[in-house]
Amino acid sequence: MDLTLSDEQRLLRESVDRFVAETFTADHRKKTANDPLGYSPDIWKQFAELGWLALPIAEAHGGLGGGAIEIGLLMEAFGRGLVSEPFLSTVVIGAALVAECGTEAQQQAILPRIAEGALTLAFAHSERAARFDLAHVDTTATKTANGWRLSGSKIAVLDGAAVSQLIVSARIANANGASGKLGLFLVPGGTAGLTLRDYARLGGGRGCNLDLRDVQLPADALLGDGGDALPAIETVVDRAMAALGAEAVGIMQTLLDTTLEYTKIRKQFGRPLSANQVIRHRLADVAMQVDEARSMALRAALMANAEPVARSRAASGAKAKIGKCARFVAEQAVQLHGAMGVTEELDIGAYFKRLLAFDTLFGGSAHHYRRHAALSGRVHA
Amino acid sequence: MDLTFSAEERAFEREVRDYISETLTPEMKRATALTPSVFSDPDIGMAWQRALHSKGWGAPGWPVEHGGPDWTPAQRWIFEAECARAGVPNVNVMGVKMVGPVIIGFGSPEQQNFYLPRILSGEDYWCQGYSEPGSGSDLSSLKTRAVRDGDDYIINGTKIWTTHAHHANRMFALVRTSDGERQQDGISFILIDMKTPGITTRPILTIGGDHEVNQVFFDDVRVPVANRVGEEGKGWTYGKYLLEFERGSGIASAKLREALKTITDLAGSEVTGRAIEDPDIAMRMSEVEVDIDALEMTELRVLSALQTGQNPGAVSSLIKLRVSEIRQAVTRLGVDVIGQDGLAVEPARPFYRLNHEPAIPEELLPVVPEYLNGRAYTIFGGSSEIQRDIIAKMVLGL
């Protein structure tokens, strides 16, 4: 039982904290707000040089073999700086899906290129009709003479238009035409039949919805050798939720720190806002929820390699609880900044929106409390 | 980072589990499950204290020279968790966990030699004389006065919310020995024999129907000056030291988890018509369980800091606040789970020794009283409002 950081982890935290504080300033955010790419390739190169893109990748594939704790340290700092680089899409989700599902040859071909910053990935999985059910995929993949043909629609593809390749989930039709296992397919951006509707994402970065109309892919576009990809998707999404939880903690901590400062400086009725007990108690509640969120994010990271039910319970518990805390902290931060909190003149709104995006990604609190209850044998999902 | 315990700690866990299963009788377990007040009655609680003492485990937090077992923070965690899991009696904390540490920290060698062994063995049963009718959250405004008369103090005044005063043979009390500039000055920490002439006790029933607290009156009560702990007028410092223990003492998540499990088991059984099939109940159970997970992790973060010799900081207020709120959420869930059987009021006590067949199944009896009595969790030991004041000041620096 030891929850203290190792020396290496401490160094990692110091370096990412420093980098984020120096690089991701309010000015930087203003400059990149309308950037069609949503992130800076120069900064991505620096991420690679710092070893962050290699962090969770196995050493055999050019990585550093780090785990969920290290990812959490990076993500928390990224939250403080509202970083919009496609780290979650490419490293936390993309590289992990390749590592979980890909053949040895595919891993050798893809993972070292991610580590060196030469390849970015996005995960196209969610569909409108699925709500947050990871198993619900209507997009189909049909075997053709030369490979595969994919058709369907995806929503909420983070960084979809900004990356070099998409990982698209599709249900593989059986020989008799009935739908079967889930497969994951590598689809290079710009492939014929792919239509992207790119948008500026709530809270920073880009996202897109996309249609696949008879997209033709080579046989080796399928990750792995035909096993059902659902367990891997669940594993990777659970870990992504732990990582997102850490990012949310960084955002919430920033909102708390900023709001605390503001209530000390802002004077009304001849005294600082923070002299009022109603404000002090509100801030105590905010601090408490930030701390609870911190505990839950850490817990989900520590359980990232547990057996599936324990891992999923921890991930859903964290997602639900942190989501609930995040909404409270975000709304109170705006409230305590008064009218200024509702304007684009302060940074508060940007942090608020990133937390709102966090809460809805992969399902909100209600969905994850239900999933937790189902995994606990209490109800059927 | 690592959530698992070492092989030695696992072995210790087995030792604790084995000892509990050998020692905890079915009667103690049933009595504990059927007790809707905070602490077990002394016949049950002290029987367990004696069992722990005979193993050398009577006071986990005490230094070894006074009879503590010299456990690491991890061992204390394991011990508390195993006790919670097994459903051991809730021993009144006033002795081992409250007055004990004050006597160890500030008492004279004579006081230590006399009182500490009697706390460990359960020979003495303590109550706490802090609150007064006019001094609740504003504790240091207390008015019970001790006037020096030769080698004695003569005490007049009244204390209230005195848990188990009707069972206790000793009380530790904060009394006013002088009037200082600040109301915190001039308070002294005194040990009182409850059999001293002039002490009377009035029972106060809580809304759950339990007699756990009392009002105690002092009418020219003569107490030797030798019974004062530490310096005259410094009692507030000692009293606050003890309140920190009260707030941060022990590990609450394991107990809360067991309380939730009890409610979950009831919800899954025919005795509640399988309340768990209500999706709203099932979801709220998950919500409370996740809150307990967060609390447990916070407690483990504190434990880890203690293990490595770091100061965990002012988190005890934060933990006290969450523990009390979660405890109330569990009991509220309990009331919803048992549904209309909650209408039946059973006034007789204790539930584990009724002379008649109760109107509802026995295991349902404590559920509503626990909820009702449990409203006190956010009030005693510094109300939630006081805890928020402390967090604002100590954690946020406001």
HADDOCK unambig.tbl for C-alpha pairs under 7 A between the chains (distance, minus, plus):
assign (segid A and resid 1 and name CA) (segid B and resid 2 and name CA) 5.41 0.50 0.50
assign (segid A and resid 1 and name CA) (segid B and resid 3 and name CA) 4.83 0.50 0.50
assign (segid A and resid 1 and name CA) (segid B and resid 4 and name CA) 5.06 0.50 0.50
assign (segid A and resid 1 and name CA) (segid B and resid 5 and name CA) 5.02 0.50 0.50
assign (segid A and resid 2 and name CA) (segid B and resid 1 and name CA) 5.37 0.50 0.50
assign (segid A and resid 2 and name CA) (segid B and resid 2 and name CA) 5.29 0.50 0.50
assign (segid A and resid 2 and name CA) (segid B and resid 3 and name CA) 6.54 0.50 0.50
assign (segid A and resid 2 and name CA) (segid B and resid 304 and name CA) 5.57 0.50 0.50
assign (segid A and resid 3 and name CA) (segid B and resid 1 and name CA) 4.81 0.50 0.50
assign (segid A and resid 3 and name CA) (segid B and resid 2 and name CA) 6.22 0.50 0.50
assign (segid A and resid 3 and name CA) (segid B and resid 301 and name CA) 6.36 0.50 0.50
assign (segid A and resid 3 and name CA) (segid B and resid 304 and name CA) 5.67 0.50 0.50
assign (segid A and resid 4 and name CA) (segid B and resid 1 and name CA) 6.13 0.50 0.50
assign (segid A and resid 4 and name CA) (segid B and resid 304 and name CA) 6.90 0.50 0.50
assign (segid A and resid 5 and name CA) (segid B and resid 1 and name CA) 6.37 0.50 0.50
assign (segid A and resid 274 and name CA) (segid B and resid 398 and name CA) 6.77 0.50 0.50
assign (segid A and resid 280 and name CA) (segid B and resid 392 and name CA) 5.63 0.50 0.50
assign (segid A and resid 281 and name CA) (segid B and resid 388 and name CA) 5.37 0.50 0.50
assign (segid A and resid 281 and name CA) (segid B and resid 389 and name CA) 6.63 0.50 0.50
assign (segid A and resid 281 and name CA) (segid B and resid 392 and name CA) 6.84 0.50 0.50
assign (segid A and resid 284 and name CA) (segid B and resid 388 and name CA) 5.61 0.50 0.50
assign (segid A and resid 284 and name CA) (segid B and resid 391 and name CA) 5.76 0.50 0.50
assign (segid A and resid 284 and name CA) (segid B and resid 392 and name CA) 5.47 0.50 0.50
assign (segid A and resid 288 and name CA) (segid B and resid 318 and name CA) 6.53 0.50 0.50
assign (segid A and resid 292 and name CA) (segid B and resid 294 and name CA) 5.58 0.50 0.50
assign (segid A and resid 295 and name CA) (segid B and resid 294 and name CA) 5.47 0.50 0.50
assign (segid A and resid 295 and name CA) (segid B and resid 297 and name CA) 5.36 0.50 0.50
assign (segid A and resid 295 and name CA) (segid B and resid 298 and name CA) 5.72 0.50 0.50
assign (segid A and resid 296 and name CA) (segid B and resid 294 and name CA) 5.36 0.50 0.50
assign (segid A and resid 299 and name CA) (segid B and resid 297 and name CA) 6.70 0.50 0.50
assign (segid A and resid 317 and name CA) (segid B and resid 290 and name CA) 5.56 0.50 0.50
assign (segid A and resid 369 and name CA) (segid B and resid 283 and name CA) 5.97 0.50 0.50
assign (segid A and resid 369 and name CA) (segid B and resid 286 and name CA) 6.04 0.50 0.50
assign (segid A and resid 369 and name CA) (segid B and resid 287 and name CA) 6.34 0.50 0.50
assign (segid A and resid 370 and name CA) (segid B and resid 283 and name CA) 5.82 0.50 0.50
assign (segid A and resid 372 and name CA) (segid B and resid 286 and name CA) 6.30 0.50 0.50
assign (segid A and resid 373 and name CA) (segid B and resid 282 and name CA) 6.18 0.50 0.50
assign (segid A and resid 373 and name CA) (segid B and resid 283 and name CA) 5.81 0.50 0.50
assign (segid A and resid 373 and name CA) (segid B and resid 286 and name CA) 5.45 0.50 0.50
assign (segid A and resid 378 and name CA) (segid B and resid 276 and name CA) 6.64 0.50 0.50
assign (segid A and resid 378 and name CA) (segid B and resid 282 and name CA) 5.74 0.50 0.50
assign (segid A and resid 379 and name CA) (segid B and resid 277 and name CA) 6.82 0.50 0.50
assign (segid A and resid 379 and name CA) (segid B and resid 279 and name CA) 6.50 0.50 0.50
assign (segid A and resid 379 and name CA) (segid B and resid 282 and name CA) 6.54 0.50 0.50
